[in-house]
Amino acid sequence: MSNFIYRYLGIDAATQMKILSTLILFLILSFIYRFIIKYIIGRLDDVKLKYQWRKIALYLNAFIGFFLLLRIWFGTIQGLTTYLGLLSAGVAIAFKDPLVNLGGCFL
């Protein structure tokens, strides 16, 4: 099957495994989310509380899914975190003067 996909689509075996892992992860996360919504949050009576817990479950599910996808596609997250750290430091240095000037206007 792997050779068939490589021959007709040009996708190598490693990328095929990443795609398959991504699909499996998506199915597992959606199953867990639906289980939480139906069996745990569905038992609550307060509509406002249901809404809050549904949002918490959605954001938590998306957050976990995002980091697991990073792990699948990039292996380790160290390179990405280093890049984001350097990027945020660069942005902080670049916006130092405008932020100080903005703060000076209010004092």
N, C-alpha and C positions, 0 to 999 in steps of 0.2 A: 504494500500500500504506500509506503514511504517513497519508493522508487517511482511509482505511478504519479504521485503528487509532484515529485521533483521534476519528472520528465515533462509534464504538461503545464505546470504552474511555475516551475523554477524556484520552489521554496525548499531550502535544505532541511535536513532532518532535525537540526537543533531548533530552527524556527518553527517547525511543525510541532515539536514538543512544547514550545512556549505558547503557541496558539491553543493547543489542546489543554494545557494547564490553565490558561486564561479562561477558556470556556467552562472547564470543570469548577474553577474558583467562582465564576459568576453563578453557576447553577447552585453551588453549595451556599453561597452568601444569600442568594434570593430565597432558597429553601429555609435557611435560618431566619431571615427577616419575616417571611410569611408565617413561620411557626410562632415567632414571638408576637406578631400582630394578632394572630388568630387565637392562640391558647393562653397567652399571658396578658396582653393588653386588652383583649376582647372580654375578659372577665371584669374589667373595671366598669363602674357605673357612671362616674363623673366624666362628662364629655370633655371638659377642660383638661382634666388629668390624662385622659386618653390621648388627646392631641399632643400634650407635652411629651408623654412617653413614646408616642409614635415618632415624633421628631427626633428625640434622643436616640431611638433605635435606628432610625434612618441615617443620622449623621455618624453614629458609631459604626454602623455597617459600612458606610462609604469610606470612613477613615481607615478602618481595618483593611478593606478591599484595596484602597489606594496603596498602602504600604506593602501588602502582599503582591500586588501587581508590580510594584517597583522591584521587589525581591525576585520575582519570576523573570522579568525582562532585563534587569541590570545586574543580577547576581547579588553583589553586596551593595549596600547603600552608602558606603564610606565615601566613594568618589563623588556621589551626588551631594552628600551633606557637606563635604569640603567645598564643593563648588558654590552651594547656597550660602555657606558661611562667608566665603570670600566676596561673593556678590553683595551680601547685605552689609559687609564692612565697607565695601567700595561705595555703595549708595549712601551710607551714613557719612562717609567722608565728603562725598560730592555735595550732599545737602546740608552740610554743617553750617555754612555761612547763611543760606536762606532761612534756616531754622532759627539761628541766633538773631537775625534781623527781624524775623516775625515775633520772636519773644520780646525783643527790645521795643517793639511798637506798643505792647501791652503794659510795659512797666513805666 
